[in-house]
Amino acid sequence: MFKFRIVPKKNPQTKEIKYYAHGEAVTPVRLEDVADEISRSCTVNRADIKAVLSALDDALIRYMVNGQSVRLGDLGSFHPRISSHGAEEAQDFKTAMIKGIHVRYTPSAKIKYLLRSPQVVYQRIVDPDVASGEE
């Protein structure tokens, strides 16, 4: 169930306010919970699954620190991206101008399809400050 609220947002150019769905923050699922769920659907025990997922975590980070993208099957791809301040000329660029690396996640076609499918059930969180509208 995907929980959402209706929030007002102002268009900075026209100053017009419209109301949009905004995903509600939920408690993240822990690695242990994922390992438990996987162990219930196969013959591998929770401890072994947790060890493999922890090793995957380490490997994913190691590859991205080295500038490599990682494709994880139907889960999608993780791409490291660099951001920096600009220099007037190429020869003026210094590594100190690099702000850091962020990760871009690109879902697979399967995940994109599933997230748009009727399998996704939405639940509106009613906010007393906003008119009720459609449920």
C-alpha positions as CSV (number, residue, x, y, z in Angstrom):
1,M,0.0,0.0,0.0
2,F,1.5,3.3,-1.1
3,K,0.5,6.1,1.3
4,F,0.3,9.7,0.2
5,R,-0.9,13.1,1.3
6,I,-2.3,16.0,-0.8
7,V,0.0,19.0,-0.5
8,P,-0.2,22.5,-2.0
9,K,2.6,23.7,-4.3
10,K,2.9,27.1,-5.8
11,N,4.1,27.6,-9.3
12,P,7.0,30.1,-8.9
13,Q,6.3,31.8,-12.2
14,T,2.5,32.1,-12.1
15,K,2.1,32.0,-8.3
16,E,-0.9,29.6,-8.9
17,I,-1.4,27.0,-6.2
18,K,-2.3,23.4,-7.2
19,Y,-2.6,20.3,-5.0
20,Y,-0.4,17.3,-5.7
21,A,0.0,13.8,-4.2
22,H,3.1,13.5,-2.0
23,G,4.4,10.2,-0.9
24,E,4.2,9.7,2.9
25,A,7.4,8.8,4.7
26,V,7.3,5.3,6.0
27,T,9.7,3.3,8.2
28,P,12.4,1.8,6.0
29,V,12.5,-2.0,5.7
30,R,15.7,-3.3,7.4
31,L,18.1,-5.8,5.9
32,E,17.1,-8.4,8.5
33,D,13.4,-8.1,7.4
34,V,14.4,-8.6,3.7
35,A,16.5,-11.6,4.7
36,D,13.6,-13.0,6.6
37,E,11.2,-12.6,3.7
38,I,13.6,-14.2,1.2
39,S,14.3,-17.1,3.5
40,R,10.5,-17.8,3.7
41,S,10.4,-18.2,-0.1
42,C,13.4,-20.5,-0.6
43,T,15.6,-23.1,1.1
44,V,18.4,-20.7,2.1
45,N,18.4,-19.7,5.8
46,R,18.2,-16.1,7.0
47,A,21.8,-15.9,8.2
48,D,23.2,-17.0,4.8
49,I,20.9,-14.5,3.0
50,K,21.9,-11.7,5.3
51,A,25.6,-12.5,4.7
52,V,25.1,-12.5,0.9
53,L,23.1,-9.2,1.0
54,S,25.8,-7.6,3.2
55,A,28.5,-8.8,0.7
56,L,26.4,-7.3,-2.1
57,D,26.2,-4.0,-0.2
58,D,30.0,-4.0,0.1
59,A,30.6,-5.0,-3.6
60,L,28.1,-2.4,-4.9
61,I,29.9,0.4,-2.9
62,R,33.4,-0.8,-4.0
63,Y,32.4,-0.8,-7.7
64,M,30.8,2.6,-7.5
65,V,33.8,4.1,-5.6
66,N,35.8,3.0,-8.7
67,G,33.4,4.8,-11.0
68,Q,31.6,1.7,-12.3
69,S,27.8,1.3,-12.8
70,V,26.2,-1.9,-11.4
71,R,23.2,-3.6,-13.0
72,L,21.3,-5.9,-10.6
73,G,19.0,-7.8,-12.9
74,D,15.4,-6.8,-12.7
75,L,16.1,-4.5,-9.8
76,G,17.8,-2.0,-12.0
77,S,21.1,-0.1,-12.2
78,F,23.1,2.1,-9.9
79,H,25.3,4.7,-11.5
80,P,27.8,6.9,-9.7
81,R,27.7,10.5,-10.8
82,I,30.2,13.2,-10.1
83,S,29.3,16.8,-9.4
84,S,31.7,19.8,-9.3
85,H,32.1,23.5,-9.4
86,G,32.9,24.9,-12.8
87,A,36.2,26.4,-14.0
88,E,36.4,29.1,-16.7
89,E,39.1,27.1,-18.6
90,A,39.8,23.4,-18.6
91,Q,43.4,23.9,-17.5
92,D,42.0,25.8,-14.4
93,F,40.1,22.9,-13.1
94,K,41.4,21.4,-9.8
95,T,40.2,18.2,-8.1
96,A,39.4,20.4,-5.1
97,M,36.5,21.7,-7.2
98,I,34.8,18.3,-7.0
99,K,31.8,18.5,-4.7
100,G,31.3,14.7,-4.5
101,I,29.7,11.7,-5.9
102,H,26.0,10.9,-5.8
103,V,24.2,7.7,-7.0
104,R,21.6,7.6,-9.7
105,Y,19.3,4.6,-9.6
106,T,17.6,3.6,-12.8
107,P,14.8,1.0,-12.4
108,S,14.5,-1.8,-14.8
109,A,11.7,-1.9,-17.3
110,K,10.0,-4.6,-15.2
111,I,10.0,-2.4,-12.1
112,K,8.8,0.6,-14.1
113,Y,5.9,-1.5,-15.4
114,L,5.0,-3.0,-12.0
115,L,5.0,0.5,-10.3
116,R,2.5,1.7,-12.9
117,S,0.4,-1.5,-12.7
118,P,-3.0,-2.0,-11.0
119,Q,-1.0,-4.0,-8.4
120,V,-0.1,-0.7,-6.7
121,V,-2.8,0.2,-4.2
122,Y,-2.9,3.8,-3.0
123,Q,-4.1,5.0,0.4
124,R,-4.7,8.7,1.0
125,I,-3.7,10.1,4.4
126,V,-6.5,12.6,5.2
127,D,-5.1,15.8,6.4
128,P,-7.7,17.9,8.3
129,D,-6.2,21.1,6.8
130,V,-7.0,20.0,3.2
131,A,-10.4,19.5,1.7
132,S,-11.2,15.7,1.5
133,G,-11.7,15.4,-2.3
134,E,-11.6,12.0,-4.0
135,E,-10.5,9.0,-1.9
